[in-house]
Each structure stands twice: as C-alpha cells, then as structure tokens.
Amino acid sequence: MKRHWRTVVTGLLTLALLVAGSGNGRAAEVVIRLGSEEPFKTPPGIAAQYGLEFLAQELPKRTGGKVEVKLFPGAVLGNERALLKALTVGGVDATVVSSSNAAPLVKEAGFLAAAYLFESYAQAERALITDPRLFTRLQQLVKEKKQGFELVGLALTGTRNLYNRVKPVKSPDDLKGMKMRVMANPTEFKVWSTLGTLPTNIPAPEIYTSLQTGVVDAAESSLPAIVTGKYYEVAPYVVLTHHQYNVHMYFLGDRTLAKVPADLQKVVLDTFREAGAVQLKAAIKLADEKLAELKSKPGVTVTEVDTKAFASKLRDVQDEVAKELGVQDLLKLIRELR
C-alpha cells in the first residue's frame, strides 16, 4: 500500500511539473534583463510601467517563447544613470531613462530637456512616434557613440511641472532665488538658471528628503511622479508650467540584440518601439487622472500659469543649446511639427 501511494504521489508531482512547464514549452533562448528606476504599483501610477509590462507580455508571444523579458523596476539595480552605465558593460540588457539622464553618455540627448520644445501632446506624439525622422536621427547619434547599446524606442512620462515648499508661483519672477533640484544635465542647469533659480543636482530617490529638510526649495517632475512619490506632502505648491514633455529613451545592449536569432531581431526592435507608443498613450491618460487627484489633496495648492511668459524667456536657450550640441536639425524638425 505504501509503495502504491509513493507511486501515486510521484506521478502527481511529475504531472504538476509538466503542467507548470507547459506554458512555455521550452526555456527562452534570450532573457532580457530590463532595469528601471520607475516604481511599480497596482494599478500603475506611472506611464513607464505600461510600456515595460507590455514588453514583458508581448515579446515572448511574438517570438514563440524564444525571447523573454525580466523586469527590475524601482531602482533595485540602480538609478537611471547607474543603469545606463551598467548597460555599457552588460550589467543589464536594457533600460529606459529620461533624456537628461542619458545626456552624460549621449550628450545630444540633453537637447530634449530644453524647455517648451513641445507645445502639445499631439505634437510630441508626431515627433516621437508617428514621424520617424526624430527617432532615426537620435538612433544614429547613439550608434555613433559606440557605447555598446542602441536606441530602440521613444516615449513620454508626461509633462514636467514645478512644485515647491515656499509659496504659490504665478510668474517667472516668483522663482528668483529658489534652490531648485534638477537632473544632471547642463541643459537643465541652463534652463533653470535663466528662470532665476539656483539649480543643483540631486538623484531622484532623494527628492522627497531634500525638500523635507530644506536642502532644496523646489523641484520639477511629471504629475504622476509628483503623486506617486508623494512630493506634494513636502512641497504643496504645484505649478502647472508644462515646461517639458519629458522624453523617455529605451535602450537595448548590442551584445544582447546579437544573441537574438536573426529572424527575430526586427520583431524585438519593433516591439520596443511599440512599447514607447503604449507608454505615451498611458502618459496622456495618467496626466489627467493625477491632476484631478492632486487637486483633491488637502493642503495642496495647484496653480495654472501663463506658460507663454515662461516660454518667452527660454526660446533663446533652445537655439543656444541646439547650436552647442550640433543638433540644429532636430530643433528645426520639432518646430516644423507644431
């Protein structure tokens, strides 16, 4: 009897293992480890989660299980700048970072941080997704750097807006002297210096405590990031400057792409590109939702401003930065798509 039950149990365990493994049929030939600084939540609170989860779901389907994506969100493998450096040596296989954080390795990407390049989500979608010229040119610039990765997608996190712990802001004059957290990109420093603030670089995971302790007075992020990061708790004056349509750049390691079977490489590249479009659509949806959520928070003041007053101070910065980085063609193209 005991032998009979051992046989039954062994059979059931074997059957369970077969059922568990029947989903994939076989192990993936290529596993893409994709690191991100973005925090994941249920339901998603930031647009990048939609794009990244799309990749994780779709690539195995589209490659017959030969290519798999494993996501490492929430900066568990490092912040954006660390992830991009890790990509150069194979520490990760892919990542998505803001254009400002890409700038240390691809300086031309810093141009996308020039304020008021885009005037609407429709224009941003044309430039980043529908019209291929901007993507193709940026892809070429990345390849020329020979950093060991290539650009495989463009997206948005939403528009970036100012928030501070000091007072409501109605005009650029109200910013004078504020200690401002910015990303580590010379363009960001130029923009915020021109607007009268005192910019300093602080990594994203330290924004909350820096505002809380007074290391800085102000910062700027997308509306979903302001809500998800709860920055409004320590900086309750939110100002809808919409100064930047924050571009996210998807990168994939050259060595990783080379491991993908030749007949599937285009499938992988097309899926990454499509993930950017998914993220952009999500950014538009989340912006409206998070703005309504912010306005409902007790103690939070949301101020709408005349963005033309801010933009007029920064148009010369666009031309100056484009000339410095040798990307006047990109500026011309973006202006054409308005």
HUVENRA-V55328 format. One record per pair of residues at least 4 apart in sequence whose C-alpha atoms are under 7 Angstrom apart, sorted by sequence separation. I is the first residue (numbers start at 0). J is the second residue. If there is no record, write none. Layout:
((I/J) (I/J))
//
This chain:
((0/4) (1/5) (2/6) (3/7) (4/8) (5/9) (6/10) (7/11) (8/12) (9/13) (10/14) (11/15) (12/16) (13/17) (14/18) (15/19) (16/20) (17/21) (20/24) (39/43) (40/44) (47/51) (48/52) (49/53) (50/54) (51/55) (52/56) (53/57) (54/58) (57/61) (58/62) (59/63) (60/64) (62/66) (71/75) (74/78) (77/81) (78/82) (79/83) (80/84) (81/85) (82/86) (83/87) (85/89) (86/90) (96/100) (97/101) (98/102) (101/105) (102/106) (118/122) (119/123) (120/124) (121/125) (122/126) (123/127) (124/128) (125/129) (126/130) (131/135) (132/136) (133/137) (134/138) (135/139) (136/140) (137/141) (138/142) (139/143) (140/144) (169/173) (184/188) (185/189) (186/190) (187/191) (188/192) (189/193) (190/194) (191/195) (192/196) (201/205) (202/206) (205/209) (206/210) (207/211) (208/212) (209/213) (210/214) (220/224) (221/225) (222/226) (223/227) (224/228) (225/229) (226/230) (230/234) (231/235) (252/256) (253/257) (254/258) (255/259) (259/263) (260/264) (263/267) (264/268) (265/269) (266/270) (267/271) (268/272) (269/273) (270/274) (271/275) (272/276) (273/277) (274/278) (275/279) (276/280) (277/281) (278/282) (279/283) (280/284) (281/285) (282/286) (283/287) (284/288) (285/289) (286/290) (287/291) (288/292) (289/293) (290/294) (291/295) (292/296) (306/310) (307/311) (308/312) (309/313) (310/314) (313/317) (314/318) (315/319) (316/320) (317/321) (318/322) (319/323) (320/324) (321/325) (322/326) (326/330) (327/331) (328/332) (329/333) (330/334) (331/335) (332/336) (333/337) (43/48) (59/64) (71/76) (77/82) (85/90) (86/91) (96/101) (102/107) (117/122) (124/129) (125/130) (168/173) (182/187) (191/196) (192/197) (201/206) (209/214) (210/215) (220/225) (225/230) (259/264) (294/299) (321/326) (322/327) (59/65) (76/82) (85/91) (86/92) (102/108) (117/123) (127/133) (181/187) (192/198) (209/215) (210/216) (225/231) (321/327) (59/66) (86/93) (101/108) (102/109) (126/133) (127/134) (142/149) (191/198) (210/217) (294/301) (58/66) (59/67) (141/149) (256/264) (39/48) (58/67) (99/108) (141/150) (321/330) (37/47) (98/108) (99/109) (188/198) (83/94) (98/109) (138/149) (55/67) (82/94) (138/150) (55/68) (98/111) (99/112) (54/68) (55/69) (98/112) (79/96) (179/196) (181/198) (183/200) (178/196) (179/197) (180/198) (181/199) (182/200) (176/195) (177/196) (178/197) (179/198) (180/199) (181/200) (182/201) (80/100) (174/194) (175/195) (176/196) (177/197) (178/198) (179/199) (180/200) (181/201) (79/100) (174/195) (175/196) (176/197) (180/201) (174/196) (211/233) (171/194) (207/230) (210/233) (210/234) (127/153) (127/154) (39/72) (38/72) (39/73) (33/68) (37/72) (38/73) (180/215) (29/65) (30/66) (31/67) (32/68) (33/69) (34/70) (35/71) (36/72) (37/73) (105/141) (179/215) (27/64) (28/65) (29/66) (30/67) (31/68) (32/69) (33/70) (34/71) (35/72) (36/73) (37/74) (178/215) (179/216) (180/217) (181/218) (27/65) (28/66) (29/67) (30/68) (31/69) (32/70) (33/71) (34/72) (35/73) (36/74) (178/216) (179/217) (180/218) (27/66) (30/69) (35/74) (105/144) (177/216) (178/217) (179/218) (27/67) (177/217) (23/64) (36/77) (34/76) (36/78) (36/79) (35/79) (34/82) (165/216) (164/216) (163/216) (164/217) (163/217) (162/217) (163/218) (162/218) (34/91) (161/218) (162/219) (33/91) (161/219) (32/91) (33/92) (34/93) (35/94) (87/146) (160/219) (161/220) (32/92) (33/93) (34/94) (35/95) (87/147) (159/219) (160/220) (31/92) (32/93) (33/94) (87/148) (159/220) (160/221) (31/93) (159/221) (160/222) (223/285) (158/221) (159/222) (223/286) (226/289) (235/298) (236/299) (237/300) (238/301) (239/302) (157/221) (222/286) (235/299) (236/300) (237/301) (238/302) (239/303) (240/304) (156/221) (235/300) (236/301) (237/302) (238/303) (239/304) (223/289) (240/306) (222/289) (226/293) (222/290) (231/299) (164/233) (167/236) (164/234) (166/236) (168/238) (163/234) (164/235) (162/234) (163/235) (164/236) (113/186) (162/235) (163/236) (112/186) (162/236) (163/237) (109/184) (112/187) (162/237) (110/186) (114/190) (161/237) (162/238) (109/186) (113/190) (161/238) (160/238) (161/239) (160/239) (161/240) (160/240) (160/241) (100/182) (102/184) (159/241) (160/242) (99/182) (100/183) (158/241) (159/242) (99/183) (100/184) (159/243) (99/184) (158/243) (159/244) (158/244) (159/245) (157/244) (158/245) (157/245) (155/244) (156/245) (155/245) (156/246) (155/246) (156/247) (154/246) (155/247) (153/246) (154/247) (153/247) (154/248) (153/248) (152/248) (153/249) (152/249) (150/248) (151/249) (150/249) (151/250) (150/250) (151/251) (149/250) (150/251) (148/250) (149/251) (148/251) (149/252) (148/252) (149/253) (147/252) (148/253) (147/253) (47/156) (46/156) (151/268) (152/271) (153/272) (151/271) (152/272) (151/272) (154/275) (153/275) (154/276) (152/275) (155/278) (190/313) (154/278) (155/279) (154/279) (157/282) (156/282) (157/283) (190/316) (115/242) (117/244) (155/282) (114/242) (115/243) (114/243) (157/286) (112/243) (170/304) (186/320) (169/304) (171/309) (98/246) (128/276) (97/246) (98/247) (97/247) (98/248) (96/247) (97/248) (95/247) (96/248) (95/248) (96/249) (95/249) (94/249) (95/250) (94/250) (93/250) (94/251) (93/251) (92/251) (93/252) (92/252) (92/255) (86/252) (45/223) (44/223) (45/224) (44/227) (115/310) (133/329) (114/313) (62/263) (113/317) (126/333) (58/267) (110/320) (126/336) (110/321) (125/336) (58/270) (122/336) (122/337) (54/270) (54/271) (107/324) (54/274) (53/274) (51/274) (50/274) (50/275) (50/277) (49/277) (50/278) (29/258) (49/278) (29/259) (47/278) (46/278) (49/281) (46/281) (46/282))
//
